[in-house]
Amino acid sequence: MNVHCKYILDLTGGPGFDDVFVFAPVKPVVEQGDGILGFDGCLNFFAGPTNPEFKAEFNFYNVHYAFTHIVGTSGGNTDDMRESLKMMGEGKINPAIMITHVGGLDAVVDTTLNLPQIPGGKKLIYTNISMPLVSLYKLEELGKNDKFYADLNKIVAKNDYIWSLEAEKYLLANAKPI
């Protein structure tokens, strides 16, 4: 047991914690979380890693004999969803910053099959258009030979490459229907 785990376990008088939440996909943090679990404790891995190769050691002896377990969650519930919708409505948060790619229905299969190899954040698919999956940052390059992409690039570029209602309206009005 490492010195940090011992110190933290001493705070509980020794038995460990029933629940440990890990909020960062950092190997030593995950392993420390495992190290401070008590009997029948649950490690909640709240932070989804962006690296598909992320790994950390976990004590499987304790899974069997001390009934420890692990779950991965977003941590959200219905109240969280209501609060986030309210904050979006008030302009306090903008979830559009997570969108890095857009595409049409015909891009779904390829996108799904290759998702681990596609960098960036959320991929927004419009089911009523035909369009390959395109990074917002590649629109300028595509726009050199295609007015549709050039015009779409102008819209997202003036918004710091954040997807917007204006970009969506342009896309829906000008993309090839499926």
C-alpha positions in Angstrom: 0.0 0.0 0.0 1.4 3.4 -0.9 1.8 6.2 1.6 -1.0 8.3 0.3 -3.5 5.4 0.6 -2.4 4.7 4.1 -2.8 8.3 5.2 -6.3 8.5 3.7 -7.3 5.1 5.2 -6.1 6.3 8.6 -8.6 9.2 8.2 -11.4 6.6 8.3 -9.9 4.7 11.2 -8.8 2.0 8.8 -11.8 0.3 7.1 -11.7 2.4 3.9 -14.5 4.1 2.0 -17.8 2.7 0.9 -17.8 4.9 -2.3 -14.9 6.5 -4.1 -15.4 8.8 -7.0 -12.6 9.3 -9.5 -13.0 12.5 -11.5 -9.9 12.3 -13.6 -8.6 9.6 -16.0 -5.2 9.5 -14.4 -3.7 6.1 -13.7 -2.3 6.9 -10.2 -5.6 8.5 -9.2 -7.6 5.4 -10.3 -5.2 3.1 -8.5 -5.4 5.2 -5.4 -9.2 5.1 -5.6 -9.0 1.3 -5.7 -6.5 1.3 -2.7 -8.8 3.2 -0.4 -12.0 1.2 -1.0 -13.4 -0.5 2.0 -15.3 -3.8 2.2 -18.1 -3.9 -0.4 -16.9 -0.5 -1.7 -17.7 0.9 -5.1 -15.2 2.9 -7.3 -17.2 5.2 -9.5 -15.1 6.1 -12.5 -16.8 9.3 -13.4 -14.3 10.7 -15.9 -14.5 9.2 -19.3 -11.0 9.0 -20.8 -10.3 10.3 -24.3 -7.5 7.8 -24.8 -9.0 4.5 -25.8 -5.8 2.8 -24.5 -6.2 4.2 -21.0 -5.5 1.5 -18.4 -4.9 1.3 -14.6 -4.4 -1.6 -12.2 -7.3 -2.8 -10.1 -7.2 -5.3 -7.3 -9.3 -8.2 -8.5 -8.5 -10.2 -5.3 -10.7 -7.6 -3.5 -13.4 -7.9 -6.2 -13.8 -11.5 -5.2 -13.1 -11.5 -1.5 -13.9 -8.0 -0.3 -16.8 -7.5 -2.8 -15.4 -4.3 -4.2 -16.8 -3.2 -7.5 -16.4 -0.5 -10.2 -18.9 1.4 -12.3 -18.5 4.0 -15.0 -21.1 6.8 -15.1 -21.6 10.3 -16.3 -23.0 11.1 -12.9 -26.0 12.8 -14.4 -29.6 12.4 -13.4 -32.9 14.0 -14.4 -32.4 17.0 -12.2 -28.9 17.5 -13.7 -30.5 17.5 -17.2 -33.1 20.0 -16.2 -30.5 22.3 -14.7 -28.3 22.0 -17.8 -31.2 22.8 -20.1 -32.0 25.8 -17.9 -28.4 27.0 -18.1 -28.4 26.6 -21.8 -31.6 28.6 -22.1 -30.0 31.3 -20.0 -26.9 31.3 -22.2 -24.6 30.3 -19.3 -23.3 27.2 -21.1 -23.0 26.3 -24.7 -22.9 22.6 -25.5 -22.1 23.3 -29.2 -18.4 23.7 -28.3 -18.3 19.9 -28.0 -19.3 19.4 -31.7 -16.2 18.9 -33.8 -17.7 17.1 -36.9 -21.0 17.1 -38.9 -22.3 14.7 -41.4 -25.3 13.2 -43.0 -27.2 9.9 -42.6 -24.9 8.2 -45.1 -21.9 8.9 -42.8 -23.3 7.0 -39.9 -22.0 3.5 -40.6 -18.4 4.6 -41.4 -18.4 7.0 -38.5 -19.6 4.3 -36.1 -17.2 1.7 -37.3 -14.2 4.1 -37.1 -15.2 6.2 -34.1 -12.1 5.3 -32.0 -9.8 6.6 -34.9 -11.7 9.8 -35.4 -10.2 12.6 -33.2 -12.2 15.3 -31.6 -15.5 15.5 -29.7 -19.1 15.0 -30.7 -20.1 13.9 -34.2 -23.4 15.5 -35.2 -25.4 13.6 -37.7 -28.3 15.1 -39.7 -30.6 12.2 -40.8 -32.2 14.1 -43.7 -29.1 15.0 -45.6 -26.3 13.2 -47.6 -22.9 14.4 -46.5 -19.7 12.7 -45.4 -18.5 13.2 -41.8 -16.5 16.5 -41.9 -14.4 18.1 -39.2 -15.4 21.8 -38.7 -11.7 22.6 -39.0 -11.5 20.9 -42.5 -14.3 23.1 -44.0 -11.8 25.7 -45.3 -9.8 23.1 -47.2 -12.9 21.5 -48.6 -14.2 24.9 -49.5 -11.4 25.5 -52.0 -13.3 23.3 -54.5 -16.9 23.4 -53.2 -18.9 26.6 -52.6 -21.2 24.7 -50.1 -18.2 24.0 -47.8 -16.7 27.5 -48.4 -19.9 29.2 -47.3 -20.3 26.8 -44.3 -16.7 27.5 -43.3 -17.4 31.3 -43.3 -20.2 30.8 -40.8 -18.3 28.5 -38.4 -15.1 30.5 -38.7 -16.7 33.7 -37.6 -18.0 31.8 -34.5 -14.5 30.4 -33.5 -15.3 27.0 -35.2 -18.2 26.4 -32.8 -21.3 24.9 -34.4 -24.2 27.3 -34.4 -27.9 27.8 -35.3 -26.8 29.8 -38.3 -24.5 27.0 -39.5 -27.3 24.4 -39.0 -29.8 26.5 -40.9 -27.4 26.9 -43.8 -26.6 23.2 -43.8 -30.3 22.2 -43.8 -31.1 24.7 -46.5 -28.2 23.8 -48.8 -27.0 20.3 -48.3 -28.0 17.5 -50.6 -31.2 15.9 -49.2 -31.2 12.1 -48.7 
